[in-house]
Amino acid sequence: MALSIMRFAEYEIALRYKKLSLAEIRYHLKKVQTSILKDNSTGKLYALPSKITEHAYKILKLYDIKFKVI
């Protein structure tokens, strides 16, 4: 099932953005990270996103996933 989902994602990305191999898609999406920081004095949690590649940004945008780098 996972293979069919990846193949469909590969097809959809090629159709709507650019032809990328499964390895390239996996590579760019694995680079997307967010660190969660906790302020011990207030207990608040803060999200600190990493810088992402242009390909990863476009892929996330295709699926309406919001990811903003500050």
C-alpha positions in Angstrom: 0.0 0.0 0.0 2.8 2.4 0.8 4.4 1.8 -2.6 1.1 2.7 -4.4 0.8 5.9 -2.3 4.3 6.9 -3.2 3.8 6.1 -6.9 0.6 8.2 -6.9 2.5 11.1 -5.1 5.3 10.8 -7.7 2.7 11.0 -10.5 0.8 13.9 -8.9 4.0 15.9 -8.3 5.2 15.3 -11.8 1.8 16.4 -13.1 1.5 19.5 -11.0 5.1 20.6 -10.3 8.1 18.8 -11.8 9.3 15.3 -12.5 11.2 14.0 -9.4 12.2 10.5 -8.6 10.9 8.7 -5.5 14.4 9.0 -4.0 14.5 12.8 -4.6 11.0 13.2 -3.1 12.0 11.3 0.0 15.3 13.2 0.3 13.6 16.6 0.2 10.8 15.7 2.6 13.2 14.1 5.1 15.0 17.4 5.4 11.9 19.2 6.7 12.2 19.4 10.5 10.7 21.4 13.3 12.3 21.6 16.7 10.0 22.1 19.7 11.5 24.3 22.4 10.0 24.6 25.9 10.4 27.8 28.0 10.9 26.4 31.5 9.8 29.6 33.3 6.4 29.9 31.5 5.9 26.4 30.2 5.1 27.7 26.7 6.1 25.6 23.7 7.7 27.2 20.6 8.2 25.6 17.2 11.5 26.4 15.4 11.4 25.2 11.8 14.5 24.4 9.8 15.3 25.9 6.5 13.7 23.8 3.7 14.7 23.3 0.1 12.6 24.8 -2.8 11.5 21.4 -3.9 10.2 20.5 -0.4 8.4 23.8 -0.2 6.7 23.2 -3.5 5.7 19.6 -2.6 4.2 20.8 0.7 2.4 23.6 -1.1 0.8 21.1 -3.5 -0.8 19.3 -0.6 -1.8 22.5 1.2 0.6 21.8 4.1 1.5 25.1 5.8 5.2 25.5 6.6 6.6 28.9 7.3 10.3 29.6 7.9 10.9 32.6 10.2 
